[in-house]
Amino acid sequence: MVSWRLGNVADALNDRASVIVHFYKEAFQYISEAWLKSRDVKTNDWRNNLCTTAIGFWEDLKKGRACTIEFDKRVKVFYDVLQKIEIPTVKAECYIHIATCHFHAGVTAIQEKNFKVAMYQMRECYYPVTEAASCGRTIPLPHIEQEAEVLESDVLMHQCIAESMQANQIGEELFRKLLMDEEKLNIDMVYEVIDWHTKAVLKTREITEVEMEAIALSRIGKVYDKVLKLKYKAKEYLLRAMQLANSMHPRNFHGEEWFEDCKAIIARYQEETVKQESEEWQKIREKYLKELESEMKDLKQKDEEHSKPRSDEFLKYVYKTFPPVNPEHKLEGVPEDGKKPPTDLKKILQRAVVHYHPDRVDVEKYGMKRKVLSEEITKYLTLRYEFFKV
């Protein structure tokens, strides 16, 4: 009967929120007064019935009439009604529900990348969560305390996520402005970008949010790479970002911008390193190749004299003229008379490549000259091995 009358009154008036607040405040005031007066004179059954009635009114409010009111006014309705509730169980449930409303609104704002609203809604959770936990300890109500604890943890996590995402967003916007709008390098803005992404890293570490930390680190690495041109610093951040990404296996981030940027920059660094090392090694080789000019001439001449099908003769020359650094490595399987080439020449060449491979030469013991010589011999042997391999 009461709910029916409420519906008729609310439909007849424009301000539904004020009608709802008025009705439920009246209802909870009567129930609370009865509750307070019954503490000493009534039985537990009577008090339990009052509690059940109050919970029924509360469920009717949050699932029925209040659902049609926009969010901000709905929360205000809950707080207004809450002033008249004296039953701890119901009061705790009210606070939990209010905190949950703010939490869900905050999560939605994060998904929409409206971080200012998200952080506001998360902050609004703390008061009702604290009050709910306080009510839960008064009775005591273990399930309320546990629910408040879980909710508080979730709120903290999402608040940190929102703050981290906002810091990354601000950093990215400043970075774009730095690249596009500034005629000359604004070093203050560069370090402001780094500071925002560093703040994002610190926020994620509070809650161990690995993906967000990886994204922030990748952004810092990108600044050092594209603007400050400090490869060693960029590499430090980018490799850390990749390590974090790999730690989340089997999840993969292929196709995501930050991950692809990381891969591309690191790949470029690796190519540059290989090229630099190759150029440095070539300079070293040229020096020793001049000293080995006579040996190189003889090697080339013997290579031209002996066709690839008669590689056994070339092998005899190599092993006799330039014995392997390891005395245990001997030419085996090639007859001395040379009348008939061995049938397993492919395997003999393969073994010879291993015997002369430059990686087997200890530079400190045999010198760089021997290493360069072994590299040249290996090239000739490899070409002959490839001939039989086809």
Sequence and secondary structure as in RCSB ss.txt:
>XXXX:A:sequence
MVSWRLGNVADALNDRASVIVHFYKEAFQYISEAWLKSRDVKTNDWRNNLCTTAIGFWEDLKKGRACTIEFDKRV
KVFYDVLQKIEIPTVKAECYIHIATCHFHAGVTAIQEKNFKVAMYQMRECYYPVTEAASCGRTIPLPHIEQEAEV
LESDVLMHQCIAESMQANQIGEELFRKLLMDEEKLNIDMVYEVIDWHTKAVLKTREITEVEMEAIALSRIGKVYD
KVLKLKYKAKEYLLRAMQLANSMHPRNFHGEEWFEDCKAIIARYQEETVKQESEEWQKIREKYLKELESEMKDLK
QKDEEHSKPRSDEFLKYVYKTFPPVNPEHKLEGVPEDGKKPPTDLKKILQRAVVHYHPDRVDVEKYGMKRKVLSE
EITKYLTLRYEFFKV
>XXXX:A:secstr
 HHHHHHHHHHHSS HHHHHHHHHHHHHHHHHHHHHHTTTTS HHHHHHHHHHHHHHHHHHHHTGGGGS HHHHH
HHHHHHHTT   HHHHHHHHHHHHHHHHHHHHHHHHTT HHHHHHHHHHHHHHHHHHHHHHHHTT HHHHHHHHH
HHHHHHHHHHHHHHHHHHHHHHHHHHHHHHT SS  HHHHHHHHHHHHHHHHHHHHHT HHHHHHHHHHHHHHII
III  HHHHHHHHHHHHHHHHHTTT   TT HHHHHHHHHHHHHHHHHHHHHHHHHHHHHHHHHHHTHHHHHHHH
HHHHHS GGGHHHHHHHHHHHS  SSTT    S  SS SS  TTHHHHHHHHHHHH GGG  HHHHHHHHHHHHH
HHHHHHHHHHHHHH 
